[in-house]
Each structure stands twice: as C-alpha cells, then as structure tokens.
Amino acid sequence: MKFTIKLCLCCAALFSVCGCAAKEPAPLHTPTWDITAHTTAVSTTTITTQSAQATTIRAARKVAIDAGHQARGNNELEPVGPGATESKAKVSSGTQGVSTGVPEYRLTLDVSKKLRDILLSRGYEVFMIRESHDMNISNRERAQLADQAGADILVRVHANGSENPEDNGLMMVAPTPNSPFVPQLYRSSRRLADDILAEMLKITGARDKGVWETDTMSGINWSSIPVVLVEMGYMSNPAEDERMQQAAYQEKLAEGMANGIDRFFE
C-alpha cells in the first residue's frame, strides 16, 4: 500500500522531568512519506523443517518500530485519542543522559536499528517509523503510519527519566482494560508487553519495573494494532545511562525485544 503524508514543521517541546539540553539542530526537512520505502523484508533459507516453519510464520508478520522522539519537538497540540477533549503536545525531543549527555532520540534510534536488523535476520518484515533525527512526526501520526503500513504490532522504543537519580530498570507501557480509546487492544497489548518485558529481563538482568497501564499516551491511544511502549532504562540514573550507551548492552536490549516478539507470535 502506498500513500503520501506531508508533515509540517514546528517548535520544540519538553517531555520528561529530565529535559533535553541538546544543541539546536539543522532545520527540519518536510519528508514525503512512501510506506514501501520504509518497509524491509529478507528471505531466510533454513536447513531444517522446524526452522523453515518458524521462518514462514515470521515472514507473514510485519513489525512496526517507532524510535521515540525526534531532534526537535512539536509544541502544537493534538487530541490524546480519538474523540478526546484533552490534548497534548504532538511530540517532544525527550530526555537526555545525565552522565553521557546523549539525547533520548539518538539512543532510541540506535537501539531501534539493532532491533530492526535482528528481526530481519529472523525473517520478519519491518516498518521503521523514522530512520532520521530531523523528522517531524506526531505521536498520532506514528500510530497511524504503523496501521497504514499493514503492521501486525507496534513497538515504541523509549528511555525513562526521573527526579530520583536512583530509579532504574525496565518498564513497559500498555493501555488500560477500560481504555476509552482502545479497549479492544488491551489483552493483546498487555500480552505483548509481558512477553517483551520477560525476555528483556532475562537477557539484561535489569530491574523489573513492571507494566504501567495508562490512557495518557497518544501513541498508544491512536493505535489500531497491538502496541507497547518499551522504557529501556533511566537516563537520569548515571550508571544505567552509561550502560545504555554500550554497544553490547544495546544489542542485549534489542535481542530481548526480538525474543519477546517471537514469544508473542508463538
């Protein structure tokens, strides 16, 4: 399916209690979106019947990956969900590492690309919401792009922040069972969150912060497919911030997510 979405440019907004202090980037460009240009698939040759069957199942699945935030936020407002009277900023630039100074939008794209590569190697089809920092895509538009791309699930990759520098660990975000926007997605989204959390904890050894169920996230409320927001760790915690900048740990985060996705589709 092909379509074109032209996105406008606006000013920055803050999202987390640990505000982003990144330098002013070059002016954003207005992208012309072609869904097929952001969708990638690989064919995998297997040598056993079991692996061939697994590859067939995965090849029939498309995963949308949303690397959270972007270089500059958009302070314009959009409804938090279909029919909502409450609005919030379209998108923010996120938080940044208290020790490394790395902005969240860079970390999320780094890990998202690693997740993409792992999923492709396992036979999935992948749709990347963004592959550049200088984009202007609202949270509502991100959810809609995933649906229009024909994705089966949407994985939103983020990092956390807190006023308490000791806070650390992995947390998933999912809709509530009585969501006024996506109650039909609760069970599948919660199972996706549980599966990814379990596998990420297993491979990283990080602290378990559980699953936060909320109806405040626009990128969840506008989704029409099972969706989870992955908080990979706290950039406000010096040790965890530094750990999330290590290539080997990023691979673990991505592999844990991929293993959770495998588990969800089993």
N, C-alpha and C positions, 0 to 999 in steps of 0.2 A: 504494500500500500504506500503510495507516495502523496505527500502533501507539503505545503509550504507555510511556515509560520514566520512572520516578521516581528521581531521583538524590539521594543523601544528602550531608550537609554535613560537612566535616572540616577539620583544621588544615593550616597551610602547610608546604611542603617546599621545599628549595633544589635546583636542578638543575645550575647551571653553576658554574664556578670563580669567576665574577663574580656574586656573589649579589645578589638583588634587594633593594633597600632602600626599596621603596615604602611609603607610609603605609598604615596599616590601613584597608581599605575598609569600606563599609557591609556588614552581614551579608548573606551569600548567600541567594538565594531558591531554593527547590526547584522546578525547572521541570517542567511536564508536557509531554512531547515528542510533537509531531504531525509526522511526517515531511513531510506535504504542506505544512505551514505554513512550512517552511524550504526548499522547492523552488520555483524560479522559472524560467520559460521565456519567451522572446519569439519572436514570429514575425517573420521578416525578409523584406521584399519586395525582390526583386532584379530587375535590368533586363537581365541577360544570362543565357544558358543556362549558362555556366560558373559564374557566381556562384550561380545557382539550385541547381545540383547541389551546390556546396560547402555551401550553407545546408542542403540536405536531409540531407547526411551529418552535419553538426554537430548538427542538430535531433534526430537519432537518438541523440546522445551525451549522457550526463549526467556532469558532473564534480563530485566532492565536494571541497570546500575546507575544510581544518582549520587555522584560525588558531591557532597553537601557544600553549599555556599558558592561564592564566586569572588573575584578580586574586589569588586565594589558592589555594595548593596543597592537595593532599590527601595527607597523610602515611601513610594506610593503604596496605597492600601488596596487590599483585595479581601473578599469575604473569606472567613476561616473554613467555610464549607458551603455546599450547595444550599441555598435558601437562608443562609445565616445572616443575622443582623449585625453581628460582631465582625470587625475587620482587623487586619494586622498588616505589617509591612510585607511587601511581596517577597523579599529575600534579603538576607544580610550577608556580610562578609565573614561572619563567625568570630570565634575567639582566636587566641594565639598562644603559643607555648611560653610559659612563664620563665623557663630556663633557656630554651633554644631560640625563642623569638619567631619561630616558624608559624605562619598563619594557618588556621584550620583548613582553609580552602585548598592549600597546597598539599597538606597531609592527606586529606580525603581523596584527592585525585591520584596521588601516588599509590595509595592502597587500592583504590578502585581499579586502576590499570593492572595491578598484580592480580586482583580477583578476576578481572576480565580474561587475562591470559590463562589462568588456571581453569576457568570454566570452558574456554575454547578448547583447551587440551583434553578436556573430558567429553567433548562432543556437543556441548550446549551451543545455542545461538545466543548472542549477547547484543543488547542495545545499550549504548552509552548515552546518558542524558547530556553530558558535557565531556569534552576532551581538551578543553582550554580554560584558562582562568578568566580571560577577558570576554565573558559572556554576560547576558542579562536575561535570565530565565526565572520567572517567579515560581514559587513552590506549587501553585495551582497548575501552571503550565508544565512543570516537570511531571506531575502525576498524569496529566492528560497526554503528554508525549509518550509515556510508557504504555498507556492503553492503546493509543493510536498506532503504536509500533507493533501491536499484537503480542506484547509480552504476557507471560503467564504469571509472573510475580515481579514486584518492585522492591529492590533492596536499596535503602537510603543510607549512605555511609557518612558518619559524622564523628566528632570527638566532643567530649564534655568539658565543662568548666564549672568551678565552684568558688565561693568565697572562702571555703575551708581548704587550705593547701594540702591537707592530709587525705582528703577524699580521693579515692582511686578505684579502678575496677571497670568491668564490662557491664553495660546495661542495654537492654532492648526497649524500644518504644512501640506500642501497638494501640489500636483503638479499644474503646471500652465495649462491653457486651451490649450496653444500652445506648450506643452512639446514635446521636440524632442524624448522622450523615451516612455512616457505612455499617449499620448493624449486621448486614448480611456478610460482611467480611471478617467479623470478629473471630470466629472459630479458626478459619484458615490462617488469618494473620497471626493469631496467638500461637498456633502450632508452628508457623514459620519462625516466629520469634523464639519459642522454646527450643526448636531444633538448632537454630544458629547459635544461640547462647550456649547450649550444652556442648556443642562441638568446639566453639571458640575457647571455652573454659578448659576443655580437655587438652587442647594443644598449647595454650598460652600460660596456663597456671595463674591467670589473673583472678582478682577478687570478684565474686559473684554479686552484682548489684541488682540482679533480678530483671523483671519485665515491668515497666511502667506503663499502665493503661491510661490513656488520656484522649480527650477530644479537642485538644487545643492546637494540634499540628495540622496546618493547612495541607502539607504534602501527603498526609495520611487521609485527611477528610475528603479530599478531591479524588482519591484513587478509586478505580473500579475493579482492581485486581488485588489479590492478597499482598499486603505491604508491611514492611518492618523498617524501623529506623534503628541503625546499629550505632551505639555510642561506644567507640573502641577504647576509650580511656579518658583520663582527665589531663588536659593540657595545663591545668592550674596546679597539678602536682609535679614538682620538679623531676622526680625520678621517673614517673610514668611518661612525662613529656619527652624526656631524653630517650626512653626506651622506644617510644613510638617513632622516633627518627632513625632507629637502627633498621637497616635493610632486612636483616634476618628476622627481626620481630614483625616487621610489616608483612613478610612472607607468611609468618605464622597466623597473623590476623586474617589475611586473605584466604589462606588454606582452611582455617577454621570456618569462615563464612561459606566457602565452597563445600566443605564437608556437611555443613548444616543444610545447605540447599540440596545436596544429594539425599540426605536423610528425609527431607520434606517430600521429595518426589518418589521415594521408595514405595 
